[in-house]
Amino acid sequence: MLDLTYKSYRTIAKVAQRPPLGWNSWDVFGTNVTEAEVLAQAEVMATRLKPSGYEYLVIDLGWYAPGSTAVHEAYKRPEPHQLIDPWGRLIPDPQRFPSAANGAGFKPLADRLHAMGLKFGIHVMRGIPIQAVHANAPILGSTRHAQEIMKYQDRCVFYDGHYAVDMERDGALAYYQSVLALYAAWGVDFVKADDTTSWPQHYDEVHAFRYALDTCGRPMVLSLSPGACGYMERGFVNHTGDMFRISGDLWDTWPALKAMFPTCRSWKGHTGPGRWADCDMLPLGVINVRGEAGDGERRDRFSAAERRTMVTLWAMFRSPLMIGSDLTRIDTETLALLTHPELLEINQTSTGNDEIQHDAEHSVWSAHSTDGAHCWLALFNLSESTRPVQVDLGAHGLAAFTQATAVWPSTPVAVSAGRLSQEVAAHAVGLIRLQRR
């Protein structure tokens, strides 16, 4: 009998009451990160980043695909080789994840991360693997088989490893429930579900995935991707995801970073506890070791000013902070930026986050402390030369905040007759803390 239980499901158990902090393998290791590399990242996170609140380690696309490599774009080839269990569910490649051998899956790796006080996440694709359909694998918890629930329409346009699941067929919900039950048994804490926010016709599958997650017996953060949220109702992604991408893959160029300002502007007010708009990973540090950017391992190409601008915008907007670099080679400057106490206070606890003025050359964001005793202004200079950025405090309800302290840079902040001004370098940001006298 067709099970449409998920269609009447409305009470969604959100986990992420604050923007998640962590690391994702995509920007640095592409589709073929190894267990040894994940554990090396975990050691650094546990000792140097966890004290500041970072806790999630997320393995991105391809953990089930032997031989995949973004450098050669094997993951984009027709019908990539993927490993499945007898029930048609993806399982880790034991060549890259030795502890997953003999049916252990990701549980041994998750257990090791949990023992460090960290949380474990994986990337998954919408739909059912092509290998499950070719084998007509039975569906756990159902009398149906893979070929009875798949459909050729609505397949992912950037990864050819799955067929869509037809939620109007008996056994479809049982398949997603079996997948999330497997993740729960492994000890997964975070699921990045890809190809879920591209088109409205994916609504049913995303809603069923959320229902299966919430009924699997283990709390998990649900991160929806990729960044084409404009094609879906904002209410739907707010209701369904703990976090959701609002941009395409973001790499280390100033034009890409500058383009995030209008994107964040369009999403302000549509983000908050349990529904975080996600600006994408932070490609800061050593990246693209085996990533898809195509030009080899490098340190990110941002200037020091641009790095500070990026992290400050993510903080003021309250985007999740997911690091995309090799943590084993993190430099002192990047570590200090990512763990800056005031930036993390803004990102994790501030309220009333808003872009209060902007034009082609600048943007000003404000955020308030939870106790109302102080607030922050971020003065972004988007132009190509140093210029003063001015704010009329009274016009934005900030006239009571008359004591200004520069968090950075050390350039003096002038407050006179209710107006605040600071000289800001090109592509840079002035972060100011305002207090009441």
C-alpha positions in Angstrom: 0.0 0.0 0.0 1.3 3.4 -0.9 2.7 5.2 2.2 2.3 9.0 2.0 2.8 9.6 5.7 5.4 12.3 5.1 2.9 14.4 3.2 1.0 15.2 6.4 4.2 15.6 8.4 4.6 19.2 9.8 6.5 19.0 13.1 10.1 19.1 12.1 12.9 18.5 14.7 15.5 21.1 13.9 18.9 20.6 15.5 20.9 23.7 14.5 19.7 26.4 16.8 23.0 28.2 16.1 24.9 28.4 12.8 26.9 25.1 12.6 30.7 25.4 12.8 33.0 22.9 11.1 35.0 21.6 8.2 34.0 20.2 4.8 36.3 18.1 2.5 35.2 19.5 -0.9 37.4 22.6 -1.4 40.6 20.8 -0.5 40.2 17.1 -1.3 37.4 17.0 -3.9 35.7 13.6 -4.3 38.4 11.4 -3.0 39.3 12.4 0.6 40.7 9.4 2.6 40.0 8.2 6.1 43.6 9.1 7.1 43.1 12.7 5.9 39.8 13.0 7.7 41.4 11.8 11.0 44.3 14.3 10.5 41.8 17.1 10.1 39.9 15.9 13.2 43.1 16.0 15.3 43.6 19.7 14.4 40.0 20.5 15.0 39.8 18.8 18.4 42.9 20.6 19.7 42.8 24.0 18.0 39.3 24.8 16.8 36.9 22.9 19.1 37.6 25.3 22.0 36.0 28.0 19.8 33.0 25.9 19.0 33.9 24.1 15.7 32.7 20.5 15.8 31.4 19.1 12.5 33.6 17.2 10.1 31.8 16.6 6.8 32.9 14.2 4.0 31.6 15.5 0.7 30.7 13.8 -2.6 32.2 10.5 -3.7 32.9 8.5 -0.5 31.1 5.6 -2.1 32.8 5.8 -5.5 36.1 4.0 -5.9 38.6 5.9 -8.1 36.6 9.1 -8.3 38.6 12.3 -8.5 37.5 15.8 -9.2 40.8 16.6 -10.9 39.8 14.2 -13.8 36.1 14.9 -13.4 35.4 11.2 -13.1 32.4 12.0 -10.9 30.8 13.8 -13.8 31.0 10.8 -16.2 27.9 8.8 -17.1 27.0 6.2 -14.5 30.0 6.4 -12.2 31.0 3.3 -10.3 29.4 3.3 -6.8 29.3 0.7 -4.0 25.9 -0.4 -2.5 24.8 -2.8 0.1 22.2 -5.6 -0.6 19.4 -3.1 0.0 20.6 -0.6 -2.6 22.1 1.9 -0.2 25.5 3.6 -0.7 28.4 2.3 1.4 31.9 3.7 1.8 34.8 2.7 -0.4 37.0 0.5 1.8 40.1 1.4 -0.2 39.9 4.9 1.1 38.1 4.1 4.3 39.7 0.9 5.6 37.6 0.9 8.8 34.5 0.6 6.7 35.4 -2.9 5.5 33.3 -6.0 6.1 30.1 -4.1 6.3 31.1 -1.8 9.1 30.2 1.3 7.2 31.1 4.7 8.7 30.5 3.6 12.3 34.1 3.0 13.2 35.1 6.4 11.8 32.2 8.2 13.5 33.0 6.5 16.8 36.6 7.8 16.6 35.4 11.4 15.9 32.9 11.2 18.7 35.6 10.1 21.1 37.4 13.3 20.2 34.3 15.3 21.1 33.5 16.0 17.5 30.5 15.3 15.2 30.5 13.4 11.9 28.8 14.4 8.6 28.4 13.0 5.1 27.3 14.3 1.7 24.5 12.4 0.0 22.6 12.8 -3.3 18.9 12.9 -3.8 17.5 9.7 -5.3 18.5 6.1 -5.6 21.9 4.8 -6.9 21.9 3.6 -10.5 23.6 0.4 -9.3 20.6 -0.3 -7.1 18.2 0.1 -10.1 20.4 -2.0 -12.4 20.4 -4.8 -9.7 16.7 -4.2 -8.9 17.7 -4.3 -5.2 15.0 -5.1 -2.7 13.9 -2.2 -0.5 14.3 -2.8 3.2 11.0 -2.6 5.0 9.0 -3.1 1.8 8.0 -5.8 -0.6 9.0 -3.5 -3.5 12.3 -3.3 -5.4 14.4 -0.4 -6.8 13.0 -0.5 -10.3 9.5 0.0 -8.9 10.3 3.3 -7.3 12.7 5.0 -9.7 11.9 7.4 -12.4 13.9 8.7 -15.3 12.7 12.3 -15.0 14.1 14.8 -12.6 17.6 13.3 -12.5 20.5 15.4 -11.2 22.1 17.5 -14.0 25.6 17.6 -12.5 26.0 14.0 -11.1 24.8 11.0 -13.1 25.0 8.5 -10.2 21.3 8.4 -9.2 17.8 8.1 -10.5 15.0 10.2 -9.0 12.6 8.4 -6.6 8.9 8.6 -7.5 7.2 9.4 -4.2 3.9 8.4 -5.7 4.9 4.7 -5.7 4.7 2.2 -2.9 8.1 1.5 -1.3 9.5 5.0 -2.0 9.1 6.3 1.5 10.5 3.0 2.9 13.6 3.4 0.8 14.4 6.8 2.3 13.6 5.5 5.7 16.0 2.6 5.2 18.8 5.1 4.1 18.4 7.3 7.1 18.2 4.3 9.4 21.6 3.3 8.1 23.1 6.7 8.7 21.7 6.6 12.2 23.3 3.2 12.8 26.6 4.7 11.7 26.3 7.6 14.1 26.0 10.4 11.5 25.3 13.8 13.0 25.1 16.0 9.8 23.8 15.2 6.4 24.5 17.5 3.4 21.7 16.5 1.0 22.6 17.6 -2.6 20.4 18.2 -5.6 17.6 19.0 -3.3 17.0 22.8 -3.8 17.4 23.1 -7.6 13.8 22.8 -8.8 10.3 22.7 -7.2 9.6 19.2 -8.5 12.0 17.9 -5.9 9.7 19.0 -3.1 8.3 15.5 -2.4 11.7 13.8 -2.2 13.1 16.5 0.1 10.1 16.4 2.4 10.2 12.6 2.5 14.0 12.7 3.3 13.2 15.2 6.1 10.5 12.9 7.5 12.8 9.9 7.3 15.5 11.8 9.1 13.2 13.0 11.9 11.9 9.5 12.5 15.2 7.6 12.3 15.9 7.9 16.0 19.0 10.1 15.8 19.2 13.9 15.6 21.0 15.2 12.6 21.6 18.6 11.0 20.1 18.7 7.5 22.0 20.9 5.1 20.3 21.4 1.7 22.3 22.1 -1.4 23.1 23.4 -4.1 22.6 27.1 -4.1 19.6 27.6 -6.4 17.2 28.3 -3.6 15.6 31.0 -5.7 13.8 28.3 -7.6 12.1 27.1 -4.5 9.7 28.7 -2.0 11.7 30.3 0.8 9.2 29.0 3.2 9.9 25.4 2.1 13.6 25.5 2.6 13.1 27.4 5.9 10.7 24.7 7.1 12.7 21.7 5.8 16.4 22.4 6.3 18.5 23.3 9.3 20.7 25.1 6.8 20.4 25.7 3.0 22.8 27.0 0.4 22.0 30.3 -1.2 24.9 30.4 -3.7 26.8 28.2 -6.1 30.2 26.8 -5.2 32.2 29.8 -4.0 35.9 29.9 -4.7 38.7 32.3 -3.8 38.1 35.4 -6.1 37.1 38.9 -5.2 34.3 39.0 -7.8 32.7 35.9 -6.3 33.0 37.3 -2.8 31.6 40.7 -3.8 28.7 39.0 -5.5 27.7 37.5 -2.0 26.7 41.0 -0.8 23.5 41.2 -2.9 22.8 37.5 -2.3 22.9 38.1 1.5 20.8 41.2 1.1 18.1 39.2 -0.7 18.1 36.6 2.1 18.2 38.8 5.2 15.1 38.2 7.3 14.8 34.7 5.9 17.4 33.1 8.2 17.5 32.3 11.9 17.5 29.5 14.4 16.9 26.1 12.8 16.9 27.6 9.3 20.3 29.1 8.5 21.0 30.6 5.0 24.4 29.2 4.0 26.9 31.2 2.0 29.0 28.1 1.3 32.4 26.9 2.6 35.2 29.2 3.5 38.1 28.6 1.1 40.7 30.1 3.4 44.2 28.5 3.7 45.6 25.6 1.6 42.9 24.5 -0.8 42.4 22.5 -4.0 44.8 19.7 -3.2 42.5 17.5 -5.2 39.7 20.0 -5.6 37.7 20.8 -8.7 39.0 24.3 -9.4 41.4 22.7 -11.9 44.6 24.5 -11.3 46.3 22.6 -8.5 47.1 22.9 -4.8 47.4 26.5 -3.6 46.9 28.9 -0.8 43.7 30.9 -1.3 44.1 33.9 -3.6 42.3 36.4 -1.3 44.3 39.3 0.1 44.4 39.7 3.9 41.7 42.4 3.7 39.5 40.1 1.6 39.8 37.2 4.0 38.7 39.5 6.8 35.8 40.8 4.7 34.7 37.3 3.9 34.6 36.0 7.5 33.0 39.3 8.7 30.2 39.1 6.2 29.6 35.4 7.1 29.5 36.4 10.8 27.2 39.4 10.4 24.8 37.4 8.2 25.1 34.5 10.6 26.0 32.0 7.9 27.3 28.6 9.0 31.1 28.6 9.1 32.4 25.5 7.3 36.1 25.6 6.7 37.2 24.3 3.3 41.0 24.1 3.7 43.6 21.6 4.9 43.5 22.2 8.7 46.9 20.4 9.1 48.5 23.4 7.4 46.4 26.2 8.8 48.5 29.3 9.3 48.4 31.5 12.4 46.6 34.4 10.6 43.8 32.2 9.3 43.4 30.4 12.6 43.2 33.7 14.5 40.6 35.0 12.1 38.4 31.8 12.2 38.5 31.7 16.0 38.2 35.4 16.7 36.0 35.6 19.9 34.1 38.7 18.8 33.4 37.4 15.3 32.1 34.1 16.8 30.0 36.0 19.3 28.4 37.8 16.4 27.9 34.7 14.4 26.6 32.5 17.2 24.5 34.8 19.4 23.8 38.2 17.8 20.3 39.4 16.9 18.7 41.9 14.5 21.3 41.2 11.8 20.6 43.6 8.9 22.2 45.4 6.0 21.3 49.0 6.9 22.8 50.8 3.9 24.5 50.0 0.7 25.4 51.3 -2.7 27.8 50.2 -5.5 30.8 51.0 -3.4 29.9 50.0 0.1 27.7 48.0 2.4 27.0 48.4 6.1 25.7 45.6 8.3 24.5 45.9 11.9 24.0 43.3 14.7 23.0 43.5 18.3 24.1 41.7 21.4 21.5 39.5 23.1 21.4 41.8 26.2 21.1 45.0 24.1 24.1 46.5 25.8 26.1 46.9 22.6 26.0 46.4 18.9 28.3 46.0 16.0 28.7 47.8 12.7 30.6 46.2 9.8 31.6 48.9 7.2 32.5 47.1 4.0 34.4 49.0 1.3 33.5 47.3 -2.0 35.4 49.8 -4.2 38.9 49.8 -5.6 40.3 52.6 -3.4 40.5 53.6 0.2 37.5 55.7 1.2 35.5 56.9 4.2 32.4 54.9 5.1 29.8 56.9 7.0 26.7 55.9 9.0 24.0 58.1 10.3 23.4 56.4 13.6 20.1 58.2 14.3 18.6 57.2 11.0 19.1 53.5 12.0 17.9 53.7 15.6 21.4 53.6 16.9 21.7 57.1 18.4 22.0 55.8 22.0 25.2 53.9 21.0 27.7 56.7 21.2 30.9 55.0 22.4 32.7 53.4 19.5 35.6 50.9 19.5 37.4 49.6 16.4 37.7 45.8 16.5 39.6 46.2 13.2 41.4 47.9 11.6 43.0 50.2 14.1 42.0 53.3 12.1 40.3 55.8 14.4 36.5 55.8 14.4 35.0 59.3 14.5 31.5 59.8 16.1 30.2 63.4 15.8 26.7 64.8 15.8 25.2 61.3 15.6 27.3 60.3 12.6 30.0 57.7 12.5 32.8 57.5 10.0 35.9 55.3 9.4 38.5 55.2 6.6 38.4 51.8 5.1 40.8 50.3 2.6 39.7 48.8 -0.8 38.0 45.4 -0.4 38.4 45.7 3.4 36.0 46.0 6.3 35.9 48.1 9.5 34.3 46.2 12.3 33.1 48.5 15.1 31.6 47.8 18.5 29.2 50.4 19.8 28.2 50.8 23.4 25.8 53.0 25.3 27.5 55.6 27.5 
